[in-house]
Amino acid sequence: TSPSTTSGSGTSNPSGSSSPAGGTPSSTPATPATQPASTSTPTSPPSSTVSPDQLVLALSEDAYQGDAQFIVKVDGTQLGDPQSVTASHAAGQTQNFTFSGNWGAGPHNVEVDFINDAYGGPGQDRNLYVNQVTYDGTAALSQTQPLYANGAVTIPVGQA
């Protein structure tokens, strides 16, 4: 399935913050208690840690009167606050943004929203480029997805 792009007018600046769905798990292995030599106590195996899913966005920008900002969503749930991109697309740079969460097996939709477009004439344009999306080590894009105006690109990931 190929990515889809939507555009809107105006600037969206959501307030508040949210955490990645499922959060980042952590666990501490059980430490056996010291027992007297004459007592036999069965021990249970240490609890296992579920590895979170990992989403990596490789982004770049055309800066104009500030850096491009974006929000990212997985299956419609926003991950964190808006973030700024500082890597210059014209210079061939890219900047990686990594997100962890427990999104589970199966297909998911990753949405990257460009939220602060600006234009001041030719050569004075703020744009966002989604160069690659990697989900659990698998690349999802075959070509860069440019966002020349406020809007979103949706990339399906985790396909079987």
PABARO-613779 format. One record per residue: residue number from 1; x, y, z of N, C-alpha, C, O in turn. Coordinates in steps of 0.2 Angstrom, whole numbers, plus 5000, padded with zeros to 4 digits. Each point is the difference from the previous one (the first is absolute). Layout:
i;n_x;n_y;n_z;ca_x;ca_y;ca_z;c_x;c_y;c_z;o_x;o_y;o_z
NUM;X;Y;Z;X;Y;Z;X;Y;Z;X;Y;Z
...
***
This chain:
i;n_x;n_y;n_z;ca_x;ca_y;ca_z;c_x;c_y;c_z;o_x;o_y;o_z
1;5004;4994;5000;4996;5006;5000;5004;5006;5000;5006;5000;5003
2;4993;5005;4993;5004;5006;5000;4997;5005;5005;4995;5000;5002
3;5010;5005;5000;4998;5005;5005;4995;5005;4997;4999;5000;4993
4;4997;5003;5011;4995;5005;4997;5002;5006;5004;5002;5001;5005
5;4996;5005;4991;5002;5006;5002;4993;5004;5001;4996;5000;4995
6;5004;5004;5010;4994;5005;5000;5003;5007;5002;5005;5000;5004
7;4991;5005;4994;5002;5007;5001;4995;5003;5003;4994;4999;4999
8;5007;5006;5005;4995;5004;5004;5003;5007;5000;5005;5002;4998
9;4990;5003;5003;5003;5007;5001;5000;5002;5007;4997;4997;5004
10;5007;5008;4997;5001;5002;5007;5005;4996;5004;5003;4995;4997
11;4998;5007;5009;5005;4997;5004;4997;4997;5006;4996;5003;5003
12;5005;4990;4998;4998;4997;5005;5005;4999;5006;5006;4998;4998
13;4993;5004;5008;5005;5000;5005;4996;4997;5006;4998;5003;5005
14;5002;4990;4996;4997;4997;5005;5003;5001;5007;5006;5001;5000
15;4990;5000;5005;5002;5001;5006;5000;4994;5004;4997;4995;4999
16;5007;5005;5007;5000;4994;5004;5005;4995;4997;5003;5001;4995
17;4998;4993;5009;5005;4995;4998;4997;4994;5001;4995;4998;5004
18;5007;4997;4992;4998;4993;5001;5007;4996;4999;5005;5002;4998
19;4994;4992;5005;5005;4995;5000;4999;4995;4995;4995;4999;4997
20;5011;4997;5000;4999;4995;4996;4995;4995;5002;5000;4998;5006
21;4996;4999;4990;4995;4995;5002;5004;4994;5003;5004;4997;4997
22;4994;5001;5009;5003;4995;5004;5006;5002;5003;5002;4996;5005
23;5001;5010;4994;5006;5002;5004;5006;4996;4998;5000;4996;4996
24;5005;5005;5008;5006;4996;5000;5001;4995;5006;5000;5003;5005
25;4999;4991;4994;5000;4995;5005;5007;5000;5003;5005;5000;4997
26;4995;4999;5010;5007;4998;5003;4998;4995;5006;4995;5000;5003
27;5010;4996;4998;4999;4995;5006;5006;4999;5003;5006;5001;4997
28;4994;4997;5009;5006;4999;5004;5000;4992;5002;4995;4998;5002
29;5010;4998;4996;5000;4993;5001;4999;4999;5008;5003;5004;5004
30;4994;4991;4998;4999;4998;5007;5006;4999;5003;5004;4996;4997
31;4998;5006;5009;5006;4998;5004;4998;4995;5005;4996;5002;5004
32;5007;4992;4996;4998;4995;5005;5002;5003;5007;5006;5003;5001
33;4990;4995;5004;5002;5002;5006;5005;4995;5003;4999;4994;4998
34;5005;5008;5007;5004;4995;5003;4997;4996;5005;4996;5003;5004
35;5004;4991;4995;4997;4995;5004;5005;4996;5005;5005;4999;4998
36;4992;4999;5007;5005;4996;5004;5001;4993;4997;4996;4998;4996
37;5010;4999;5005;5002;4994;4996;4996;4994;5001;4999;4996;4995
38;4997;5004;5010;4996;4994;5001;4993;5001;4997;4996;4995;4999
39;5002;5011;4998;4994;5001;4997;5000;5000;4993;5005;5003;4997
40;4991;4993;4999;5000;5000;4993;4994;5003;4998;4994;4999;5001
41;5007;5007;4995;4994;5004;4997;5001;4999;4992;5005;5002;4997
42;4989;4996;5000;5000;5000;4993;5001;5007;4997;4997;5005;5003
43;5007;4996;4992;5000;5007;4997;4997;5000;4993;4999;4995;4997
44;4998;5011;5002;4997;5001;4994;5004;5003;4995;5005;5004;5002
45;4995;4995;4991;5004;5003;4996;4999;5008;5000;4994;5002;5001
46;5011;5002;4997;4999;5007;4999;4995;5002;4995;4999;4996;4995
47;4997;5009;5007;4995;5002;4995;5003;5002;4993;5005;5003;5000
48;4992;4996;4995;5002;5002;4993;4998;5007;4999;4995;5002;5002
49;5009;5001;4994;4998;5007;4998;4998;5000;4992;5003;4997;4996
50;4991;5006;5003;4998;5000;4993;5003;5006;4997;5000;5006;5002
51;5004;4992;4992;5003;5005;4997;4995;5005;4996;4995;4998;4997
52;5006;5008;5004;4995;5005;4997;5001;5000;4992;5006;4999;4998
53;4989;5003;4999;5001;5002;4992;5004;5006;5000;5000;5004;5004
54;5004;4997;4990;5004;5006;4999;4998;5003;4993;5000;4996;4995
55;4999;5010;5005;4998;5004;4995;5005;5005;4999;5002;5004;5004
56;5002;4997;4990;5005;5005;4998;4998;5004;4994;4998;4997;4995
57;5001;5009;5006;4999;5005;4995;5006;5003;4997;5004;5003;5005
58;4998;4997;4989;5005;5003;4997;4998;5006;4997;4996;5000;4994
59;5005;5007;5008;4997;5006;4998;5005;5005;4998;5005;5000;5002
60;4993;5004;4993;5004;5006;4999;4995;5006;4998;4994;4999;5000
61;5009;5007;5000;4996;5006;4999;5003;5005;4995;5006;5000;4999
62;4989;5005;4999;5002;5006;4997;4999;5005;5005;4994;5001;5001
63;5010;5002;5002;4999;5005;5005;4999;5007;4998;5003;5002;4995
64;4992;5001;5007;4998;5007;4999;4997;5003;5006;4995;4998;5002
65;5008;5007;5001;4998;5004;5006;4998;4995;5005;4995;5000;5003
66;5010;4995;4998;4999;4995;5005;5000;4993;4997;5000;4999;4994
67;5000;4996;5010;5001;4993;4998;4993;4997;4999;4995;5002;5004
68;5004;4993;4992;4994;4996;4999;4999;4996;5006;5004;4997;5003
69;4989;5003;4999;4998;4996;5006;4995;4995;4998;4996;5001;4995
70;5004;4993;5008;4995;4995;4999;4998;4997;5006;5003;5000;5005
71;4991;4996;4994;4998;4995;5005;4999;4993;4997;5000;5000;4994
72;5001;4995;5010;4999;4993;4997;4995;4997;5004;4999;5000;5006
73;4997;4996;4990;4995;4995;5003;5001;4993;4998;5002;4999;4994
74;4996;4997;5010;4999;4993;4998;4993;4998;5001;4998;5000;5006
75;4999;4997;4989;4993;4998;5000;4996;5006;5004;4995;4998;5003
76;5006;5008;4995;4996;5006;5002;5002;5002;5007;4997;5006;5002
77;5008;4991;5002;5002;5003;5006;5006;5004;5000;5005;4997;4997
78;4995;5009;5005;5006;5004;5000;5006;4998;5004;4998;4998;5006
79;5008;5002;4992;5006;4998;5004;5003;5006;5002;5004;5003;4996
80;4995;4999;5010;5004;5006;5003;4998;5007;4997;4995;5000;4997
81;5009;5005;5004;4999;5007;4998;5003;5001;4993;5004;4996;4997
82;4994;5010;5000;5003;5002;4994;5007;5000;5000;5003;5002;5005
83;5001;4996;4990;5007;5000;5000;5003;5004;4994;4996;5001;4995
84;5010;5002;5005;5003;5004;4995;5005;4996;4996;5004;4996;5003
85;4996;5005;4990;5005;4997;4996;5006;5005;4999;4998;5006;4998
86;5008;4992;5002;5005;5005;4998;5005;4998;4995;5004;5004;4998
87;4995;4990;4999;5004;4997;4995;4998;5003;4993;4994;5000;4998
88;5010;5003;4998;4999;5003;4994;4999;4995;4994;5005;4997;4999
89;4989;5004;4998;4999;4995;4994;5005;5002;4995;5002;4996;4996
90;4998;5011;5002;5005;5002;4995;5007;4998;5001;5003;4999;4995
91;4999;5000;5011;5007;4998;5001;5001;4992;5000;5005;4997;5001
92;4989;5000;4998;5000;4992;5000;5000;4997;5007;5002;4994;5001
93;4997;5010;5004;5000;4998;5007;4993;4996;5002;4995;5001;4997
94;5005;4995;5008;4994;4997;5003;5001;5000;5007;5006;4999;5003
95;4989;5001;5001;5000;4999;5007;4995;4995;5002;4994;5000;4998
96;5008;4995;5006;4996;4995;5003;4997;5002;5006;5002;5003;5005
97;4991;4995;4996;4996;5001;5006;4998;4993;5001;4996;4996;4996
98;5005;5001;5010;4998;4993;5002;4995;5000;5006;5000;5004;5005
99;4995;4992;4994;4994;4999;5004;5000;4993;5002;5001;4996;4996
100;4997;5003;5011;4999;4993;5002;4993;4999;5003;4998;5005;5003
101;4999;4989;4996;4994;4999;5003;4998;4993;4999;5003;4996;4996
102;4991;5002;5007;4998;4993;4999;4994;5000;4995;4994;5001;5003
103;5007;5000;4991;4994;5000;4995;4998;4993;4998;4994;5000;4997
104;5009;4995;5004;4998;4993;4999;5001;4998;4993;5002;5004;4995
105;4997;4990;5003;5001;4997;4994;4994;5002;4995;4995;5003;5002
106;5007;4997;4992;4995;5001;4995;5001;5007;4997;5005;5004;5002
107;4991;4998;4993;5001;5006;4996;4998;5006;5005;4996;5000;5004
108;5008;5006;4994;4998;5006;5004;5001;5006;4995;5003;4999;4995
109;4994;5007;5006;5001;5005;4996;5004;5006;5004;4998;5002;5006
110;5007;5000;4991;5004;5005;5003;4999;5007;4996;5000;5000;4994
111;4998;5005;5010;4998;5006;4997;5005;5005;5002;5001;5001;5006
112;5002;5003;4989;5005;5006;5002;4996;5006;4998;4998;5001;4994
113;5001;5003;5010;4996;5007;4999;5005;5006;5000;5003;5001;5005
114;4997;5002;4990;5004;5006;4999;4996;5006;5003;4994;5001;4997
115;5008;5003;5008;4995;5004;5003;5002;5007;5000;4996;5005;5003
116;5009;4997;4994;5002;5008;5000;5003;5002;4994;5005;5003;4999
117;4991;4996;4995;5003;5002;4994;5000;5008;5000;4997;5003;5003
118;5008;4999;4993;5001;5008;4999;5002;5001;4992;5004;4996;4998
119;4994;5009;4999;5002;5002;4994;5001;5007;4999;4996;5004;5002
120;5010;4999;4995;5001;5007;4999;5002;5001;4993;5002;5006;4999
121;4996;4990;4997;5002;5001;4993;5005;4995;4997;5002;4996;5004
122;5000;5004;4990;5005;4995;4997;5006;5000;5004;5003;5005;5002
123;4999;4989;5000;5006;4999;5004;4999;5001;5008;5005;5000;5004
124;4989;5002;4998;4999;5002;5007;4994;4995;5002;4994;5003;5000
125;5007;4991;5001;4995;4995;5001;5002;4995;5005;5006;4997;4999
126;4990;5002;5006;5001;4994;5005;4997;4994;4998;4994;5000;4999
127;5009;4995;5000;4998;4993;4998;5002;4995;5005;5005;5000;5003
128;4992;4994;4997;5002;4994;5004;5000;4994;4995;4996;4999;4995
129;5010;4997;5005;5000;4994;4996;5001;4994;5005;5004;5000;5004
130;4992;4995;4994;5000;4994;5003;5004;4995;4996;4998;4998;4995
131;5009;5002;5007;5004;4996;4996;5000;4992;5000;5000;4997;4996
132;4998;5001;5011;4999;4993;5001;4997;4999;5006;5000;5004;5005
133;4996;4991;4996;4996;4997;5006;5002;4993;5001;4999;4996;4995
134;5004;5003;5011;5002;4993;5001;4996;4997;5006;5001;5004;5005
135;4996;4991;4994;4996;4997;5006;5003;4993;5002;5000;4996;4995
136;5002;5003;5011;5003;4994;5002;5006;4997;4995;5000;4995;4999
137;5004;5010;4999;5005;4998;4995;4999;5000;4993;5004;4998;4996
138;4989;5003;5002;4998;4999;4993;4999;5007;4997;4995;5003;5003
139;5008;4998;4992;4999;5007;4996;4993;4999;4997;4998;4995;4997
140;4998;5011;5003;4993;5000;4997;5000;5004;4994;4994;5000;4997
141;5010;5005;5002;5000;5004;4994;5005;4998;4994;5005;4998;5001
142;4992;5003;4993;5005;4999;4994;5002;5007;4997;5005;5000;4997
143;4992;5005;5006;5002;5007;4997;4998;5005;5006;4996;4999;5004
144;5008;5007;4996;4998;5005;5004;4993;5003;4999;4998;5001;4994
145;4999;5000;5012;4993;5003;4999;5001;5008;5003;5001;5001;5006
146;4998;5003;4989;5001;5007;5002;4993;5003;5002;4995;4998;4998
147;5006;5007;5007;4994;5003;5002;5001;5008;4999;5004;5003;5004
148;4993;5000;4991;5001;5007;4998;4995;5005;5003;5001;5006;5000
149;4994;4991;5004;4995;5004;5004;4998;4996;5006;5002;4994;5000
150;4995;5009;5004;4998;4997;5006;4995;4994;4998;4996;5001;4996
151;5005;4993;5007;4997;4994;4998;5003;4994;5003;5005;5001;5004
152;4993;4993;4993;5003;4994;5003;5001;4995;4994;4998;5001;4995
153;5007;4995;5007;5001;4994;4996;4999;4994;5004;5003;5000;5006
154;4994;4995;4992;4998;4994;5004;5004;4994;4996;4999;4999;4994
155;5005;4998;5010;5004;4994;4998;4998;4994;5003;5000;4999;5006
156;4997;4996;4991;4999;4993;5003;5006;4997;5001;5005;4999;4996
157;4996;4998;5010;5005;4996;5003;4998;4993;5003;4994;4999;5001
158;5011;4997;5000;4998;4993;5003;4996;4996;4996;4997;4996;5003
159;5004;5005;4990;4996;4995;4996;5003;4993;5000;5006;4999;5000
160;4990;4996;4999;5002;4993;5000;5003;4999;4993;5002;4994;4999
***
